[in-house]
């Protein structure tokens, strides 16, 4: 069974085919016994594998092994059968049908592997809440900046960050979170310029700025730029391990 047929079956089960395409496939299944067999096998294997897309990457190998074993454990037995979820349900298979099932397992396995290997900004983006270190004279601005940022009202948060920075331009903490807000809004040039300034300084946000500068490049699909920046993070930095993990995926 080729990839085109597998995708056709998958689109049918996902309900994305047009009504005419559904009818055409159903007509073919009714007339072509081998296609009908392949569709039955696809539904069985798909039932085992579809839930695994939400599994952690560490479960990938075991998932594929379990799915394969569920369908091929009897491949060398005289019965030549494949067991489904129900103990009483046994589907007799001809040898070629094992190849059909194997192609489906392989297809979903490749899709899973690509899914786990891919890296996206959303996987590493800051998703916590902030609690700024307040300094005298601007308590209200700090409180409003925190509230706006934590509610993902990034444009509003930037206004309050700017108010704070106008009175305290060396506040690296506020500058760092302003940079994150800018990235979230897609204002990458401004964010990256800010992160570069922080990375050249001596604050505790020096290497965190490198980390998020790399993420900004990743978000706008500048993979080589992201790799160059992430490779600058030293091994004793807080975000070093995450940076190495991300580099392995890029």
Long-range contacts (C-beta under 8 A, 24 or more apart in sequence): 1-38, 1-42, 1-99, 1-100, 1-103, 1-104, 3-107, 5-35, 5-38, 6-42, 6-103, 6-104, 6-107, 9-38, 9-39, 9-42, 9-43, 9-46, 10-42, 10-46, 13-43, 13-46, 37-97, 37-100, 38-97, 38-100, 40-91, 41-91, 41-97, 41-100, 41-101, 41-104, 42-100, 42-104, 44-71, 44-82, 44-84, 44-91, 44-101, 45-71, 45-101, 45-104, 45-105, 45-108, 46-104, 46-108, 47-85, 48-85, 49-105, 49-108, 49-112, 52-108, 52-112, 53-112, 53-115, 57-116, 60-112, 60-113, 60-116, 63-112, 64-105, 64-109, 64-112, 67-105, 67-108, 68-102, 68-105, 71-101, 71-105, 72-98, 72-101, 72-102, 117-249, 118-249, 119-218, 119-246, 119-249, 119-250, 120-218, 121-215, 121-218, 121-219, 124-215, 124-218, 124-242, 124-246, 125-183, 125-184, 125-215, 126-180, 126-212, 130-177, 132-173, 132-174, 132-177, 133-173, 135-168, 135-171, 137-167, 138-163, 138-164, 138-167, 138-168, 145-174, 145-177, 149-177, 149-181, 152-184, 154-181, 154-182, 154-184, 154-185, 155-181, 155-185, 157-181, 158-182, 158-185, 172-198, 172-201, 172-203, 172-204, 172-205, 173-203, 173-205, 175-205, 176-205, 176-208, 176-209, 176-212, 179-209, 179-212, 179-213, 179-216, 180-212, 183-212, 183-215, 183-216, 183-219, 188-216, 188-217, 188-219, 188-220, 191-216, 192-216, 192-217, 199-232, 207-233, 207-234, 207-237, 207-238, 207-239, 207-240, 208-237, 208-238, 208-239, 210-237, 210-239, 211-237, 211-239, 211-242, 211-243, 214-243, 214-246, 218-246, 218-250, 223-250, 226-250
